[in-house]
């Protein structure tokens, strides 16, 4: 099934789960109730392939670690932007990587409450949130 068809199905099935890759994170637009939870298993650091190494050398201005951090921050911001598309959208953004540097959390928009918690508590809080979310 191509991505477009998959996203169309996902939009109509509000109780569904969509597992995706970078292509899904960067190309999905699902406003409203169909998308209420985004989960990242780890910080989306750039993969150290040849293209990335060359870009980092030429675009970092000498700050190669800062360049990688800017990419990770932009990817987090992009993914969060998929979750909240309109003024009435509500959702939970979960980042499971306990090694996440606190400085990356400022990638989220102002007013977003960030909380570090264990996995069991995150599951409980997410379940509570999703069950209490109003149906349209």
Backbone torsions as a table, in degrees:
resi	resn	phi	psi	omega
1	UNK	NA	133.1	179.5
2	UNK	-75.9	162.5	-176.3
3	UNK	-58.3	-40.3	-178.1
4	UNK	-61.8	-46.3	178.5
5	UNK	-64.8	-42.4	179.3
6	UNK	-60.0	-43.5	179.4
7	UNK	-67.3	-39.2	177.1
8	UNK	-60.1	-42.9	177.3
9	UNK	-64.2	-43.9	-179.3
10	UNK	-60.3	-40.7	179.6
11	UNK	-60.6	-35.7	-175.4
12	UNK	-86.6	-21.5	-179.2
13	UNK	-102.0	90.5	-173.4
14	UNK	-65.5	-21.3	-179.3
15	UNK	-102.0	27.5	-177.0
16	UNK	-99.7	171.0	178.9
17	UNK	-129.7	132.8	-179.9
18	UNK	-121.3	119.4	176.7
19	UNK	-99.1	129.3	-174.6
20	UNK	-140.8	178.6	-179.4
21	UNK	-113.5	-169.0	177.9
22	UNK	-55.4	-36.7	-179.3
23	UNK	-61.8	-36.9	177.7
24	UNK	-71.1	-43.0	-179.3
25	UNK	-61.1	-40.0	-174.9
26	UNK	-86.0	-17.1	-172.5
27	UNK	-121.6	10.3	-175.8
28	UNK	-99.2	133.2	173.3
29	UNK	-130.4	100.3	-177.9
30	UNK	-131.2	81.3	178.0
31	UNK	-72.7	158.8	174.9
32	UNK	90.8	-161.2	-171.5
33	UNK	-68.8	-21.1	-176.1
34	UNK	-65.2	-26.1	178.5
35	UNK	-121.5	106.2	-178.2
36	UNK	-125.0	-5.1	-176.6
37	UNK	-146.3	127.5	173.8
38	UNK	-123.2	128.1	-179.3
39	UNK	-124.1	128.6	173.5
40	UNK	-111.1	132.2	178.5
41	UNK	-78.5	-23.6	-179.3
42	UNK	-154.8	166.5	174.4
43	UNK	-61.8	133.8	-177.8
44	UNK	-80.3	63.0	176.4
45	UNK	-64.8	150.3	177.1
46	UNK	-66.8	145.0	176.0
47	UNK	-75.6	134.9	-175.8
48	UNK	-80.5	61.0	177.0
49	UNK	-87.9	177.9	-176.1
50	UNK	-60.4	-44.3	-179.1
51	UNK	-61.3	-44.5	179.6
52	UNK	-63.9	-43.7	-179.9
53	UNK	-59.7	-41.8	179.6
54	UNK	-68.2	-42.8	177.5
55	UNK	-60.8	-43.0	-178.5
56	UNK	-62.1	-41.0	179.3
57	UNK	-62.6	-42.4	-173.0
58	UNK	-91.2	-20.1	-175.7
59	UNK	-113.0	-4.7	-173.7
60	UNK	-82.2	-17.6	-175.4
61	UNK	64.7	25.7	179.9
62	UNK	91.9	-12.6	-179.5
63	UNK	-102.3	76.6	-174.1
64	UNK	-67.0	-37.9	178.1
65	UNK	-66.1	-40.2	177.9
66	UNK	-64.3	-34.8	178.0
67	UNK	-63.1	-47.6	178.3
68	UNK	-62.1	-39.5	179.0
69	UNK	-65.2	-40.5	178.2
70	UNK	-61.5	-40.2	178.3
71	UNK	-64.0	-45.8	179.4
72	UNK	-61.1	-43.2	179.2
73	UNK	-62.0	-43.3	179.0
74	UNK	-63.9	-39.0	178.9
75	UNK	-66.9	-40.4	176.8
76	UNK	-63.7	-45.2	179.3
77	UNK	-61.7	-41.9	178.3
78	UNK	-61.4	-45.2	-179.4
79	UNK	-65.5	-41.7	177.7
80	UNK	-63.6	-37.9	178.3
81	UNK	-62.7	-25.6	175.1
82	UNK	-71.3	-30.0	-177.8
83	UNK	-76.1	-43.3	-176.7
84	UNK	-113.9	99.5	-176.1
85	UNK	-104.8	-27.3	-178.6
86	UNK	-130.9	169.9	-178.3
87	UNK	-63.9	-22.4	-177.9
88	UNK	-99.5	-3.8	178.6
89	UNK	-67.9	143.5	176.2
90	UNK	-135.3	147.2	179.8
91	UNK	-174.0	175.9	-180.0
92	UNK	-121.6	132.4	176.4
93	UNK	-112.8	119.5	-177.4
94	UNK	-117.0	129.9	175.4
95	UNK	-118.7	110.4	-171.2
96	UNK	-82.2	-6.9	-175.9
97	UNK	-79.2	105.4	-177.7
98	UNK	-70.8	-9.5	177.2
99	UNK	-90.0	11.9	-178.2
100	UNK	-64.6	121.5	176.1
101	UNK	-65.5	134.7	-179.2
102	UNK	-55.7	-34.0	-177.9
103	UNK	-62.0	-24.4	178.6
104	UNK	-73.1	-22.9	-176.4
105	UNK	-68.2	-17.2	176.7
106	UNK	-72.9	-2.2	175.5
107	UNK	-69.2	-20.1	-179.6
108	UNK	-75.7	151.8	-179.3
109	UNK	-63.8	157.7	176.5
110	UNK	-58.0	143.2	178.4
111	UNK	91.3	-8.6	178.2
112	UNK	-81.8	126.8	179.8
113	UNK	-86.6	120.0	177.8
114	UNK	-104.5	140.6	-178.5
115	UNK	-142.6	128.4	174.4
116	UNK	-90.8	130.1	-177.9
117	UNK	-154.0	166.5	176.7
118	UNK	-75.4	166.2	-176.9
119	UNK	-61.9	-45.6	-178.1
120	UNK	-61.3	-42.6	179.0
121	UNK	-68.1	-37.6	177.7
122	UNK	-62.8	-42.2	178.1
123	UNK	-63.0	-45.2	180.0
124	UNK	-61.9	-48.6	-178.8
125	UNK	-64.4	-39.0	178.9
126	UNK	-66.0	-45.0	178.0
127	UNK	-59.3	-45.3	179.0
128	UNK	-60.4	-45.0	179.3
129	UNK	-61.3	-49.6	-176.9
130	UNK	-64.9	-35.3	178.6
131	UNK	-72.8	-27.1	-178.5
132	UNK	-91.7	-8.7	-179.1
133	UNK	-63.6	130.2	-178.6
134	UNK	-64.4	142.8	175.3
135	UNK	-89.0	139.4	-179.0
136	UNK	-91.7	NA	NA
